[in-house]
């Protein structure tokens, strides 16, 4: 599963997140554990890759091939953060709304680990002065775009969800929330999904087209999150329907094939 697929899933979560927060019961311990385990494993891979790159470049090893490999990792860190922040905001608000406290520590811990990887990726990015500036700027533009889109998606959750700890720019989130809301003050889910889906594909498909080295873990993370939602809550998107949820398997290969096909549906 590519990084761009996770962005589309983040959009689906954002559009359906308000209904999830209000109506979903206790989340499965199994799915939450699966999310934590896959997130932890992915963070460890990121850390190894970024640390090894910094070690090599610190010894003066500057190769275009090394930059090409590490740039894929950085792209995944920056774009994957969209889903991590959106899901953490939704899950923590769900805990708070229902008087629970068992999911928040898990998803917050996964977010903290992701932020650690982000900081390491930023360090690599800003120290990459020996490389072609255009290549560095490509990754940096993707980072900025990911931050902006995180705020766009979090705006879908306002005012149902406290987004203070998850937004890059709170004022920007509130401005987007005002734009999304119609006369009723409530975002239109069908319209929001159509706009978001088209815009996201345009914004991320090209820059994140390369296959991730963590496709297996990305699929496991997506599977764990999607499995926390009741199938009927996906009706607004018209994409993540009951049929797909019923076919969800918990093996890496099955999950990958299902989500690849799901995301190809227009």
C-alpha positions in Angstrom: 0.0 0.0 0.0 1.4 3.4 -1.1 1.4 6.5 1.0 -1.2 8.1 -1.2 -3.6 5.3 -0.3 -3.3 6.2 3.4 -4.1 9.8 2.6 -7.4 8.7 0.9 -8.3 6.6 3.9 -7.6 9.6 6.2 -10.1 11.6 4.1 -12.7 8.9 4.4 -12.2 8.8 8.2 -12.5 12.6 8.4 -15.8 12.6 6.5 -17.2 9.8 8.6 -15.5 10.7 11.9 -18.3 12.8 13.4 -20.8 9.9 13.1 -18.2 7.5 14.5 -17.6 9.7 17.6 -21.3 10.0 18.3 -22.4 6.5 17.7 -19.7 3.8 17.8 -19.5 1.6 20.9 -16.4 0.2 22.6 -13.6 -0.5 20.1 -12.1 -3.9 19.7 -9.0 -4.5 21.8 -7.7 -6.7 19.0 -7.9 -4.0 16.3 -6.3 -1.4 18.6 -3.5 -3.8 19.4 -3.1 -4.5 15.7 -2.8 -0.8 15.0 -0.2 -0.3 17.7 1.9 -3.3 16.6 2.0 -2.3 13.0 2.6 1.4 13.8 5.5 0.4 16.1 7.1 -1.9 13.5 6.8 0.8 10.9 8.4 3.4 13.2 11.3 1.0 13.9 11.9 0.6 10.1 11.8 4.3 9.6 14.2 4.9 12.4 16.7 2.3 11.1 16.6 3.8 7.6 16.9 7.4 8.7 19.6 6.6 11.2 21.6 4.6 8.7 21.4 7.4 6.1 22.6 10.0 8.7 25.5 7.7 9.7 26.6 7.2 6.0 26.3 10.9 5.1 28.1 11.8 8.3 31.1 9.9 7.0 31.0 11.8 3.8 29.1 9.2 1.7 26.9 11.3 -0.6 25.3 9.3 -3.3 22.3 10.0 -5.5 21.1 6.5 -5.0 21.1 6.9 -1.2 19.0 10.1 -1.5 16.5 8.4 -3.8 15.9 5.6 -1.2 15.7 7.9 1.8 13.4 10.4 0.0 10.8 7.6 -0.3 11.0 7.1 3.4 10.6 10.8 4.1 7.6 11.0 1.8 6.0 8.1 3.7 6.6 9.8 7.1 5.2 13.1 6.0 2.1 11.8 4.2 1.5 9.0 6.7 1.3 11.6 9.4 -2.0 12.8 7.9 -3.8 9.5 8.8 -2.0 9.3 12.2 -3.2 12.7 13.3 -6.7 12.3 12.0 -7.2 8.9 13.5 -5.7 10.0 16.8 -8.1 13.0 17.0 -11.1 10.8 16.3 -10.1 7.9 18.6 -9.3 10.2 21.5 -12.5 12.2 21.2 -14.4 8.8 21.0 -12.8 7.8 24.3 -13.7 11.2 25.9 -17.2 11.2 24.7 -18.0 7.7 25.9 -16.1 7.9 29.2 -13.4 5.5 28.2 -9.6 5.6 28.5 -8.1 2.5 26.9 -7.7 3.7 23.3 -6.3 7.2 23.8 -3.0 6.1 25.4 -2.4 3.7 22.5 -3.1 6.1 19.6 -1.3 9.0 21.4 1.8 6.8 21.8 1.7 5.9 18.1 1.4 9.6 17.3 4.4 10.5 19.5 6.5 7.8 17.7 5.4 9.2 14.4 6.5 12.7 15.5 9.9 11.4 16.4 10.2 10.0 12.9 9.1 13.3 11.5 11.7 15.2 13.4 14.4 12.8 12.2 13.2 13.2 8.6 13.2 17.0 9.0 16.8 16.8 10.1 17.7 14.8 7.1 15.8 17.1 4.8 17.3 20.3 6.1 20.8 18.9 6.1 20.6 17.8 2.5 22.4 20.8 1.1 24.8 18.8 -1.0 22.1 17.5 -3.3 20.2 19.0 -6.2 18.0 21.7 -4.7 15.1 20.7 -7.0 15.0 17.2 -5.5 15.1 18.5 -1.9 12.3 21.0 -2.7 10.1 18.2 -4.1 10.1 16.5 -0.7 9.7 19.8 1.2 6.7 20.8 -0.9 5.2 17.4 -0.2 5.7 18.0 3.5 4.0 21.4 3.3 1.2 19.9 1.3 0.7 17.2 3.9 0.5 19.6 6.7 -2.1 21.7 4.9 -4.2 18.7 4.0 -4.0 17.5 7.6 -5.7 20.7 8.6 -8.2 20.4 5.8 -9.3 17.0 7.0 -9.3 17.9 10.7 -11.7 20.8 9.8 -14.2 18.1 8.9 -14.3 17.1 12.6 -15.0 20.6 14.0 -16.8 21.2 16.3 -17.5 17.6 17.2 -13.8 17.0 18.0 -11.1 18.9 19.8 -8.4 19.2 17.2 -6.0 21.4 19.3 -3.3 18.8 19.8 -3.4 17.5 16.2 -3.6 20.5 13.9 -0.5 22.2 12.4 -2.3 25.6 12.3 -5.5 25.8 14.4 -6.6 29.1 12.8 -6.3 27.4 9.4 -8.4 24.5 10.6 -11.2 26.8 11.8 -11.1 28.7 8.6 -11.5 25.5 6.6 -14.3 24.4 9.0 -16.2 27.6 8.2 -15.8 27.0 4.5 -17.0 23.4 4.7 -20.1 24.3 6.8 -23.3 25.3 4.9 -26.2 27.3 6.3 -26.9 24.6 8.8 -23.3 24.9 10.2 -22.8 21.2 9.5 -20.6 19.9 6.7 -22.4 18.0 3.9 -20.7 14.6 3.9 -21.6 13.6 0.4 -20.4 16.9 -1.1 -17.3 17.0 1.2 -16.3 13.5 0.1 -16.6 14.3 -3.6 -14.5 17.4 -3.3 -11.9 15.8 -1.0 -11.5 12.7 -3.1 -10.9 14.6 -6.3 -8.6 17.1 -4.7 -6.5 14.5 -2.8 -5.9 12.4 -5.9 -4.7 15.5 -7.7 -2.5 16.6 -4.8 -0.8 13.3 -3.9 -1.0 10.7 -6.6 2.0 12.0 -8.7 4.4 12.8 -5.9 3.7 9.6 -4.0 3.6 7.2 -6.9 6.7 5.2 -5.9 6.0 1.9 -4.1 6.6 2.1 -0.3 9.1 -0.3 1.3 6.5 -0.5 4.2 3.5 -1.5 2.0 2.8 -4.5 4.3 2.7 -2.4 7.5 0.7 0.4 5.8 -1.9 -2.2 4.9 -2.0 -3.6 8.4 -2.5 -0.1 9.8 -5.3 0.7 7.4 -7.0 -2.7 8.1 -6.8 -2.1 11.9 -8.3 1.4 11.7 -11.1 0.5 9.2 -12.1 -2.5 11.2 -12.9 -0.2 14.1 -15.7 1.4 12.1 -19.2 -0.1 11.7 -19.8 -0.8 8.0 -23.0 1.4 7.9 -20.9 4.5 8.8 -19.2 4.4 5.4 -22.3 5.2 3.4 -21.4 8.9 3.1 -18.3 8.2 1.0 -19.9 5.7 -1.3 -16.6 3.9 -1.5 -15.9 2.1 1.8 -19.2 0.1 1.8 -20.4 -2.9 3.8 -19.4 -5.3 1.1 -15.8 -4.3 1.4 -15.8 -4.4 5.2 -17.3 -7.9 5.2 -14.5 -9.0 2.9 -11.8 -7.5 5.1 -9.3 -10.1 6.1 -6.6 -9.8 8.8 -3.7 -11.2 6.8 -1.3 -8.8 5.1 -1.9 -10.2 1.6 -5.7 -10.3 1.9 -5.8 -6.8 3.3 -3.5 -5.4 0.7 -5.5 -6.9 -2.2 -8.8 -5.7 -0.7 -7.7 -2.1 -0.1 -5.9 -1.9 -3.5 -9.2 -2.8 -5.2 -11.3 -0.6 -3.0 -9.2 2.5 -3.7 -9.4 1.9 -7.4 -13.2 2.2 -7.3 -14.5 5.6 -8.6 
